[in-house]
């Protein structure tokens, strides 16, 4: 089961994931016109190979066309899995990073 919590602050969309990210749930996660997105996976339990490929491709496409995505991952579980997406330790650091770009 997957739960998401989304919050929009100062031009940045924060998406917090809790649960399992799978082929059936990943496509609805990032379906927006926002320029800056923080994907917080601190409470993600598992991720399947389809979701890994999907998120890596989405990040590349997203950055080529309209903005930037970063992953908030304090446990660093995504380091080897989500190679194409920049990592950051916490949402505050992500906020500071994007604040400089806005």
PAZAVO-548608 format. One line per field, with one value per residue (C-alpha): z negated, x negated, y. Coordinates in Angstrom, 1 decimal. Layout:
w = c(Z / ...)
u = c(X / ...)
v = c(Y / ...)
REM end
This chain:
w = c(0.0 / 0.8 / -0.8 / 0.4 / -1.2 / 1.0 / -0.1 / 2.1 / 0.5 / 2.2 / 5.7 / 4.6 / 4.5 / 1.7 / 2.2 / -0.8 / -0.1 / -2.7 / -1.7 / 1.3 / 4.6 / 7.5 / 11.1 / 10.1 / 7.9 / 9.4 / 12.4 / 10.3 / 8.1 / 10.3 / 12.6 / 12.3 / 14.0 / 11.1 / 11.8 / 8.6 / 6.9 / 3.8 / 3.6 / -0.1 / -0.3 / -4.0 / -4.8 / -1.6 / -2.5 / 0.9 / 4.6 / 7.5 / 10.6 / 12.8 / 10.4 / 10.3 / 14.1 / 14.4 / 11.8 / 13.4 / 16.9 / 15.6 / 13.8 / 17.0 / 19.1 / 16.4 / 16.2 / 20.0 / 20.4 / 17.4 / 14.0 / 11.4 / 9.1 / 6.0 / 3.7 / -0.1 / -1.5 / -4.9 / -5.0 / -1.6 / -0.3 / 3.1 / 3.8 / 6.0 / 7.2 / 8.4 / 9.9 / 12.2 / 9.5 / 7.2 / 3.5 / 0.5 / -3.2 / -4.3 / -3.1 / -4.6 / -2.5 / 0.6 / -0.2 / -0.5 / 2.8 / 4.8 / 3.1 / 4.8 / 8.2 / 7.8)
u = c(0.0 / -1.2 / -0.3 / -1.5 / -1.4 / -1.9 / -2.7 / -3.4 / -5.6 / -7.2 / -7.2 / -8.4 / -6.2 / -7.2 / -6.0 / -6.3 / -6.0 / -5.1 / -4.8 / -5.7 / -6.5 / -5.5 / -4.5 / -0.9 / -1.6 / -4.6 / -2.9 / -0.6 / -3.3 / -4.7 / -2.0 / -2.2 / -3.4 / -5.6 / -9.1 / -10.8 / -9.9 / -11.3 / -10.5 / -10.9 / -11.4 / -12.4 / -9.3 / -9.3 / -9.3 / -10.2 / -10.6 / -10.5 / -12.7 / -10.0 / -9.7 / -13.4 / -13.6 / -10.5 / -11.8 / -15.3 / -13.8 / -11.2 / -13.9 / -16.0 / -12.9 / -11.7 / -15.1 / -15.4 / -12.0 / -11.0 / -12.6 / -14.5 / -13.7 / -15.7 / -15.3 / -15.3 / -16.8 / -18.3 / -19.0 / -20.8 / -18.9 / -18.6 / -22.2 / -22.8 / -19.2 / -18.1 / -21.4 / -20.2 / -18.3 / -20.2 / -20.1 / -19.8 / -19.6 / -16.5 / -13.7 / -15.2 / -18.4 / -16.2 / -14.3 / -17.5 / -18.8 / -15.7 / -15.4 / -18.6 / -17.2 / -13.9)
v = c(0.0 / 3.5 / 6.8 / 10.1 / 13.5 / 16.6 / 20.1 / 23.1 / 25.8 / 28.8 / 27.2 / 23.8 / 20.6 / 18.3 / 14.7 / 12.4 / 8.7 / 6.1 / 2.5 / 0.4 / 2.0 / -0.4 / -0.5 / 0.0 / 3.1 / 4.9 / 6.6 / 8.7 / 10.1 / 12.8 / 14.0 / 17.8 / 21.0 / 22.1 / 23.2 / 22.0 / 18.7 / 17.1 / 13.4 / 12.4 / 8.6 / 8.4 / 6.3 / 4.2 / 0.5 / -1.0 / -0.2 / -2.5 / -2.5 / -1.0 / 2.0 / 2.5 / 2.7 / 4.8 / 7.4 / 7.6 / 8.2 / 10.7 / 12.7 / 13.0 / 14.0 / 16.4 / 18.2 / 18.3 / 20.0 / 22.0 / 21.8 / 19.7 / 16.8 / 15.8 / 12.9 / 13.4 / 10.3 / 10.5 / 6.7 / 6.9 / 3.8 / 5.3 / 5.9 / 2.9 / 2.5 / 6.0 / 7.0 / 9.8 / 11.7 / 14.1 / 13.3 / 15.5 / 14.6 / 16.5 / 18.7 / 21.8 / 21.4 / 20.8 / 24.0 / 26.0 / 24.5 / 25.4 / 28.8 / 29.8 / 28.9 / 30.7)
REM end
